[in-house]
Amino acid sequence: IYSGVPLNRKVRLRHPGYPSSKNTLFLFNAYDHPHGGIRKLFALTACALVAGHTWHGYLSREEAGQPVTEENNDALVGDNFFFHNHTYTESNIQEPCSCISQPYPIYTEFASWPFPHDNMPSWWPSIDPLTAPVATISDISMAVKARDMSCRITGSTEAGDTAHIVPVRENGWFEDQNMFEYSDDLRSINSAGNQLLLKCDLHRTHEQLKWVIFPHGQNYVYYALDSSVELAALYHQRALRPIHGVKSEYLLAAFARAIFPKLSEFLRSSVDKYLLGVEVGNEDSTKGVKKDGAWCAER
């Protein structure tokens, strides 16, 4: 974290299809630049993921503006950015919300989010599988410890836990989405590819969704989600130790699990919304289902 960045400084990622007082999709920390900012690729991934894996979308500074020009790993400096879920051309600049017949729909919760099999974002790096241990349920913890040897964030060899990337409590989602297909050993959520060695405090805060593992080039870093001064100062954007044998698909799933709760402000706003992944009856769910503000606020 940069010294001098106010810890209460935030960046709003907005939906261009709703009124300005009700269109904040995400409110994230502005830790990524001395003047307050957010990494472009982090913002783009979060928005595209909830908008149905629209990785070809773009961010703009204005509601109907042109794409930002920063490189993917650069920080976007500012307080407000808009996510557009289509490829930019001069002829299809997103119109202001008053001109849009139907705003693009989004998923609202991790439980109903479908994993993008065969449609991973191009910037999400794969991980070397060669050193992954072959483990059985009886020795899985020992296998992970032997593979990682120390906390993958700090390098500490003290007080280490084998931590699930996608927690066991999400086993229902894991099975529904056939996530076991990425496992090299156990075909279950307990696979070594879904575990890391972490210090016990980092294990706990990871399960509390206070941070995520996110790409930076071909590597991965710790990315702070909450406003903890200590955690952000110690670890934000710290590169992980090698994580050979971990599956990048599980890291994307864990990222999704952590960001969906951040939609709460948007869902509480008293405006009808178009949503994906809801009970639809005979409606075409691929185009989104319109739900009133009260129904959304209860999610």
C-alpha positions in Angstrom: 0.0 0.0 0.0 1.3 3.5 -0.9 2.0 5.8 2.1 -0.2 8.8 2.1 -3.2 7.1 0.5 -6.2 7.8 2.8 -7.5 4.4 4.0 -11.1 5.7 3.5 -10.5 6.5 -0.2 -12.6 4.3 -2.4 -13.2 3.7 -6.1 -16.7 3.2 -7.4 -17.2 0.8 -10.4 -20.6 1.7 -11.9 -23.2 0.2 -14.3 -24.0 2.7 -17.1 -27.6 1.4 -17.4 -29.0 2.8 -14.1 -29.4 6.3 -12.6 -26.2 7.7 -11.0 -27.5 7.4 -7.5 -28.2 3.7 -7.9 -25.6 2.4 -10.2 -22.6 1.5 -8.0 -21.8 -2.2 -8.7 -18.6 -2.2 -6.5 -16.9 0.0 -4.0 -13.3 -1.0 -3.6 -10.2 0.3 -1.8 -8.1 2.8 -3.7 -4.8 1.3 -2.5 -3.1 0.9 -5.9 -1.7 4.4 -6.6 -0.2 7.2 -4.4 -3.1 9.4 -5.4 -5.7 6.7 -4.9 -6.5 4.2 -7.6 -7.4 0.7 -8.5 -5.6 -1.7 -10.8 -7.3 -1.8 -14.2 -7.3 -5.5 -14.5 -8.7 -6.1 -11.1 -11.6 -3.7 -11.8 -12.2 -5.2 -15.2 -12.2 -8.8 -14.0 -14.6 -8.1 -11.1 -17.2 -6.4 -13.4 -16.9 -8.8 -16.3 -17.3 -11.8 -14.0 -20.6 -10.7 -12.5 -21.8 -9.5 -16.0 -21.7 -13.1 -17.3 -18.0 -13.5 -18.2 -17.9 -10.6 -20.6 -14.1 -10.4 -20.7 -14.3 -8.3 -23.9 -15.9 -5.4 -22.0 -14.2 -2.2 -21.1 -14.0 0.5 -18.5 -14.5 4.2 -19.1 -14.4 7.4 -17.0 -17.7 8.7 -18.3 -21.1 7.0 -18.6 -20.9 7.0 -22.3 -17.1 7.5 -22.7 -14.3 5.9 -24.5 -12.2 3.1 -23.0 -9.5 4.1 -20.5 -6.1 3.9 -22.0 -4.1 2.6 -19.1 -2.3 -0.8 -19.5 -3.9 -3.8 -17.7 -1.5 -3.8 -14.8 -1.5 -0.1 -14.3 -3.7 1.7 -11.8 -6.7 3.7 -12.7 -6.5 7.0 -10.8 -9.9 8.4 -10.0 -13.1 7.8 -8.0 -15.5 6.6 -10.6 -15.4 4.2 -13.6 -18.1 2.6 -15.7 -18.0 -1.0 -17.0 -19.5 -1.7 -20.4 -20.1 -5.3 -21.3 -19.4 -5.1 -25.0 -16.4 -4.6 -27.3 -15.7 -1.0 -27.9 -16.1 0.5 -31.4 -16.9 4.1 -32.4 -20.4 3.1 -33.4 -21.4 1.3 -30.2 -20.5 3.6 -27.4 -22.9 2.8 -24.5 -25.7 5.4 -24.5 -26.5 7.2 -21.2 -28.9 5.2 -19.0 -31.9 7.2 -20.1 -31.5 5.8 -23.6 -31.0 2.2 -22.8 -34.0 -0.1 -23.3 -32.5 -2.8 -21.1 -29.4 -2.6 -18.9 -27.0 -5.5 -19.2 -27.8 -8.2 -16.6 -25.6 -9.4 -13.8 -25.3 -12.4 -11.5 -26.0 -11.5 -7.8 -24.5 -14.3 -5.8 -21.8 -16.9 -5.9 -24.2 -19.8 -5.4 -25.9 -19.1 -8.8 -22.8 -18.1 -10.7 -21.7 -20.7 -13.4 -18.0 -21.3 -13.6 -16.7 -20.2 -17.1 -15.4 -23.6 -18.3 -13.5 -23.1 -21.5 -13.9 -19.4 -21.1 -11.3 -18.3 -18.6 -10.1 -14.7 -19.0 -7.0 -14.6 -21.2 -5.1 -12.7 -18.6 -5.6 -15.4 -15.9 -2.2 -17.3 -15.9 -2.0 -21.1 -15.6 0.2 -22.7 -13.0 2.9 -25.3 -13.5 1.4 -28.7 -12.5 4.5 -30.7 -12.6 5.3 -30.7 -8.9 1.8 -31.4 -7.7 1.8 -34.3 -5.3 -0.3 -37.4 -5.8 -2.3 -37.6 -2.6 -5.1 -39.7 -1.0 -7.6 -38.4 1.5 -5.5 -39.9 4.3 -2.4 -37.9 3.6 -3.7 -34.8 1.7 -2.6 -32.3 4.4 0.9 -33.8 4.6 1.1 -33.7 0.8 0.3 -30.0 0.6 2.8 -29.2 3.4 5.5 -31.2 1.6 4.7 -29.4 -1.7 4.6 -25.8 -0.3 6.9 -26.2 2.7 6.1 -22.6 4.0 3.3 -20.1 3.9 2.8 -19.0 0.3 2.4 -15.4 1.3 5.0 -14.8 4.0 7.4 -17.7 3.6 7.0 -18.5 7.3 7.4 -22.1 8.4 5.6 -21.5 11.7 1.9 -22.0 12.5 1.0 -23.2 9.0 -2.4 -24.4 8.0 -3.5 -26.3 4.8 -6.1 -23.9 3.6 -8.8 -24.7 1.0 -8.9 -22.1 -1.8 -12.6 -22.8 -2.4 -13.8 -23.6 1.1 -15.4 -27.0 2.0 -18.6 -25.1 2.8 -19.0 -24.4 -1.0 -18.9 -28.2 -1.8 -22.5 -28.0 -3.2 -21.5 -25.4 -5.7 -18.2 -27.2 -6.4 -20.0 -30.4 -7.3 -22.8 -28.7 -9.3 -20.1 -27.0 -11.4 -18.0 -30.1 -11.9 -15.0 -28.4 -10.5 -13.4 -31.7 -9.7 -12.4 -32.0 -13.4 -9.4 -29.8 -12.7 -8.1 -32.1 -10.0 -5.0 -34.2 -10.6 -5.5 -36.4 -7.6 -8.7 -36.5 -5.5 -11.8 -35.7 -7.6 -13.2 -33.6 -4.8 -13.0 -30.2 -3.1 -10.2 -31.7 -0.9 -7.8 -32.0 -3.9 -4.3 -30.8 -3.3 -4.9 -28.4 -6.2 -7.5 -26.7 -4.2 -5.2 -26.1 -1.1 -2.4 -23.9 -0.1 -0.1 -23.6 2.9 -0.9 -20.4 4.8 -0.2 -19.0 8.2 -3.2 -19.6 10.4 -4.1 -15.9 10.6 -4.0 -15.6 6.8 -6.0 -18.7 6.5 -8.7 -17.2 8.7 -8.8 -13.9 7.0 -8.9 -15.6 3.6 -12.0 -17.5 4.7 -13.4 -14.1 5.9 -13.0 -12.7 2.4 -10.6 -10.0 3.5 -8.2 -10.7 0.6 -7.9 -12.7 -2.6 -5.2 -14.1 -4.8 -5.1 -12.2 -8.1 -2.8 -12.2 -11.1 0.0 -9.7 -11.8 1.5 -10.6 -15.2 2.3 -14.3 -15.1 2.4 -14.4 -11.3 -0.1 -14.0 -8.5 -0.2 -11.5 -5.6 -2.1 -10.9 -2.4 -4.9 -8.3 -3.0 -6.5 -6.7 0.0 -10.3 -6.4 -0.1 -11.2 -4.9 3.3 -9.9 -1.8 5.0 -7.7 -3.4 7.6 -4.7 -1.0 8.0 -2.4 -3.8 9.2 -3.2 -6.4 6.5 -3.1 -3.9 3.7 0.2 -2.4 4.8 1.8 -5.8 5.3 0.7 -7.7 2.3 -1.2 -5.7 -0.4 0.1 -6.7 -3.8 2.9 -8.9 -2.3 3.9 -11.6 -4.7 3.1 -15.2 -3.7 5.8 -17.8 -3.3 5.7 -20.4 -6.1 2.3 -22.2 -6.0 3.1 -25.2 -8.3 0.3 -27.7 -8.3 -2.4 -25.3 -7.4 -5.2 -24.9 -10.1 -5.7 -21.5 -11.5 -9.4 -22.4 -12.0 -9.8 -22.6 -8.2 -8.2 -19.2 -7.8 -10.7 -17.7 -10.1 -13.6 -19.4 -8.3 -12.2 -18.1 -5.0 -12.0 -14.6 -6.5 -15.6 -14.8 -7.5 -16.7 -16.0 -4.1 -15.0 -13.0 -2.5 -16.4 -10.2 -4.7 -20.1 -11.2 -4.9 -20.8 -9.9 -1.4 -19.4 -6.5 -2.6 -22.6 -6.1 -4.7 -24.6 -5.4 -1.6 -24.9 -1.7 -2.1 -26.1 -2.1 -5.7 -28.7 -4.8 -4.7 -30.1 -2.6 -1.9 -30.8 0.3 -4.2 -34.5 0.8 -4.9 -34.4 0.3 -8.6 -35.6 -2.6 -10.8 -32.7 -4.6 -12.1 -31.9 -7.2 -14.7 -30.4 -10.3 -13.2 -28.8 -13.6 -14.3 -29.0 -16.9 -12.5 -32.5 -16.4 -10.9 -35.6 -18.5 -11.1 -37.2 -17.6 -14.4 -40.1 -19.9 -15.3 -40.6 -19.5 -19.0 -38.5 -16.3 -19.3 -35.3 -16.2 -21.3 -32.7 -16.2 -18.6 -29.8 -15.5 -21.0 -31.1 -12.0 -21.5 -31.6 -11.4 -17.8 -34.8 -11.4 -15.7 -36.2 -8.1 -14.4 -36.7 -8.0 -10.7 -38.0 -5.2 -8.6 -35.8 -3.3 -6.0 -37.5 -4.9 -3.0 -36.8 -8.5 -4.3 -33.1 -7.6 -5.0 -32.7 -6.0 -1.5 -33.6 -9.3 0.1 -30.8 -11.2 -1.7 
